[in-house]
Amino acid sequence: YEKLKNYITNHFNITYFYKSIGTYDILFEIRLKTSDELNQVLMEIRTILKDKLKSHELLIILKEFKYTYFPDCLLDS
């Protein structure tokens, strides 16, 4: 676990890392431009985990819409 945590927290493209309870023990968000970059990261993670990786799930987001948490009412003076 520590080796994977170190890899994830030091990877430039991984923006979020969660330790969770439930179906999955670890979740992370990574932002990449190409499928080749994704394959490289997945291979590195598989190498780190070797026989410990039981399953994984991949969710690919192709388009993200910009939004803000800043309420519009605070802009009105």
PEBELGI-V961347 format. One record per backbone hydrogen bond with DSSP energy under -0.5 kcal/mol. CO is the residue of the C=O (numbers start at 1). NH is the residue of the N-H. E is the energy in kcal/mol with one decimal. If there is no record, write none. Layout:
co/nh/e
CO/NH/E
CO/NH/E
//
This chain:
co/nh/e
1/5/-2.9
2/6/-2.5
3/7/-2.0
4/8/-2.8
5/9/-2.7
6/10/-1.3
7/11/-0.7
8/11/-0.8
11/14/-0.9
13/15/-0.7
13/31/-2.4
16/29/-2.2
18/20/-0.6
18/27/-2.7
25/20/-2.5
27/18/-3.6
29/15/-2.1
29/16/-1.2
30/32/-0.6
34/38/-1.5
35/39/-2.6
36/40/-2.0
37/41/-2.2
38/42/-2.6
39/43/-2.3
40/44/-2.1
41/45/-2.4
42/46/-2.5
43/47/-2.0
44/48/-2.1
45/49/-2.6
46/50/-2.3
49/52/-3.0
50/53/-0.6
52/54/-0.7
58/60/-0.5
59/61/-0.5
60/62/-0.6
69/71/-0.5
71/74/-1.2
72/75/-1.9
72/76/-0.8
//
